[in-house]
Amino acid sequence: MNARELINQIEFLCASHDLDPKDIQVGYRTNYDSDVEEVKFVFEDLFDEVTNNRLESIVLMNNDDETFGIPKVPILTWLPSQENDELFPLKNVIQIRDNGQGSWEQGYHKTDMQLTKDEIILANERVGYSEMDRHKADIISMRGS
């Protein structure tokens, strides 16, 4: 299964039951007779063999002990120089990454995405980040913790 197929299945199930994805818990089982394991993390798995920069797979994980120090999902934001929506209706999306120690890394990580400010805010909300979280991470990435 690829990520798009997973997203499509989640969207279909939520639409079929008139539910918002944020209200649904995610679990995993190997078959119908096995116990359900709660999914707590989505983590980068494999990158391409040539450049080791292009993500090719993700994994769903549940064990806190084995995932200690694994970073949270990055927060998406835009450069302060693109704050003006009239001049920059589409923002160059950048990531602020978790440092694995309960805070955010200094600096930004470029992406190839361009989104509106509202689309960036919505993408962050879908993974559990508020606009206040984005703003705090932005400050830390610029100035340090």
C-alpha positions as CSV (number, residue, x, y, z in Angstrom):
1,M,0.0,0.0,0.0
2,N,1.3,3.5,-0.7
3,A,0.5,6.6,1.3
4,R,-2.1,7.9,-1.2
5,E,-4.0,4.6,-1.0
6,L,-4.0,4.8,2.8
7,I,-5.2,8.4,2.8
8,N,-7.9,7.5,0.3
9,Q,-9.1,4.6,2.5
10,I,-9.2,6.9,5.6
11,E,-11.1,9.6,3.7
12,F,-13.6,7.0,2.3
13,L,-14.3,5.5,5.7
14,C,-14.7,8.9,7.3
15,A,-17.0,10.1,4.6
16,S,-19.0,6.8,4.7
17,H,-19.6,7.3,8.5
18,D,-19.8,11.2,8.4
19,L,-16.8,11.5,10.7
20,D,-13.8,13.9,10.8
21,P,-10.4,12.1,10.6
22,K,-9.2,13.9,13.7
23,D,-11.9,12.1,15.7
24,I,-10.7,8.6,14.6
25,Q,-8.1,6.5,16.5
26,V,-5.7,4.5,14.4
27,G,-4.8,0.9,15.3
28,Y,-3.1,-2.0,13.6
29,R,-3.5,-5.8,13.7
30,T,-1.8,-8.5,11.6
31,N,-5.1,-10.3,11.0
32,Y,-8.7,-10.4,12.4
33,D,-7.8,-12.6,15.3
34,S,-4.8,-10.6,16.5
35,D,-4.9,-7.9,19.2
36,V,-5.2,-4.3,18.0
37,E,-2.0,-2.2,18.5
38,E,-2.5,1.5,18.8
39,V,-0.5,3.5,16.2
40,K,1.3,6.4,18.0
41,F,3.9,7.4,15.5
42,V,4.4,7.8,11.8
43,F,8.1,7.7,11.0
44,E,10.4,8.1,8.0
45,D,11.6,4.6,6.9
46,L,13.6,4.3,3.7
47,F,15.2,6.9,1.5
48,D,16.3,6.4,-2.2
49,E,19.6,4.6,-2.7
50,V,21.2,7.2,-5.0
51,T,20.9,10.4,-3.0
52,N,19.5,9.2,0.3
53,N,17.4,12.4,0.2
54,R,14.0,11.3,-1.2
55,L,11.7,9.5,1.2
56,E,10.4,6.3,-0.3
57,S,8.5,4.7,2.6
58,I,7.0,5.4,6.0
59,V,6.3,3.1,9.0
60,L,3.5,3.2,11.6
61,M,4.8,2.5,15.1
62,N,3.4,2.1,18.6
63,N,6.2,1.4,21.1
64,D,7.3,4.4,23.1
65,D,10.4,2.5,24.4
66,E,11.7,1.7,21.0
67,T,10.9,5.1,19.6
68,F,12.5,7.3,22.3
69,G,14.2,10.2,20.6
70,I,12.4,9.7,17.3
71,P,11.4,13.2,16.1
72,K,7.8,14.3,15.8
73,V,6.3,15.2,12.4
74,P,7.8,18.4,11.2
75,I,5.8,21.6,11.4
76,L,5.2,23.3,8.1
77,T,5.7,27.1,7.8
78,W,6.8,29.8,5.3
79,L,9.7,32.3,5.3
80,P,9.0,35.6,7.1
81,S,9.9,37.4,3.9
82,Q,6.7,35.8,2.3
83,E,4.3,37.0,5.0
84,N,2.5,39.4,2.6
85,D,-0.4,37.4,1.0
86,E,-0.9,39.8,-1.8
87,L,2.8,39.6,-2.9
88,F,3.1,35.9,-2.1
89,P,-0.3,34.1,-2.3
90,L,1.7,30.8,-2.6
91,K,4.3,30.3,0.0
92,N,7.5,28.2,-0.4
93,V,6.8,25.6,2.2
94,I,9.6,24.9,4.7
95,Q,9.8,22.5,7.6
96,I,10.8,23.0,11.1
97,R,12.0,19.7,12.5
98,D,12.0,18.2,16.0
99,N,15.4,17.9,17.5
100,G,14.5,14.6,19.3
101,Q,15.0,16.3,22.7
102,G,11.6,17.9,23.2
103,S,12.3,21.1,21.2
104,W,12.8,22.2,17.6
105,E,15.9,22.5,15.5
106,Q,17.4,25.8,14.6
107,G,17.0,26.7,10.9
108,Y,14.7,25.6,8.2
109,H,14.5,22.7,5.8
110,K,13.4,23.5,2.2
111,T,10.7,21.5,0.5
112,D,9.5,21.5,-3.1
113,M,5.9,22.5,-2.1
114,Q,4.1,25.7,-2.6
115,L,0.9,26.3,-0.6
116,T,-1.3,29.1,0.6
117,K,-1.0,30.2,4.2
118,D,-4.4,28.6,4.9
119,E,-3.3,25.3,3.3
120,I,-0.2,25.2,5.5
121,I,-2.2,26.0,8.6
122,L,-4.7,23.2,7.7
123,A,-1.9,20.7,7.0
124,N,-0.4,21.4,10.5
125,E,-3.8,21.1,12.1
126,R,-4.3,17.7,10.5
127,V,-1.3,16.3,12.3
128,G,-2.2,18.0,15.6
129,Y,-0.3,21.3,15.5
130,S,-2.1,24.6,16.3
131,E,-1.1,27.9,14.8
132,M,0.5,28.8,18.2
133,D,2.6,25.6,17.9
134,R,3.8,26.8,14.5
135,H,4.6,30.3,15.7
136,K,6.6,29.0,18.7
137,A,8.5,26.6,16.6
138,D,9.2,29.4,14.1
139,I,10.7,31.5,16.9
140,I,12.9,28.7,18.1
141,S,14.1,27.8,14.6
142,M,15.1,31.5,14.1
143,R,16.5,32.3,17.5
144,G,17.2,29.0,19.3
145,S,15.5,27.6,22.4
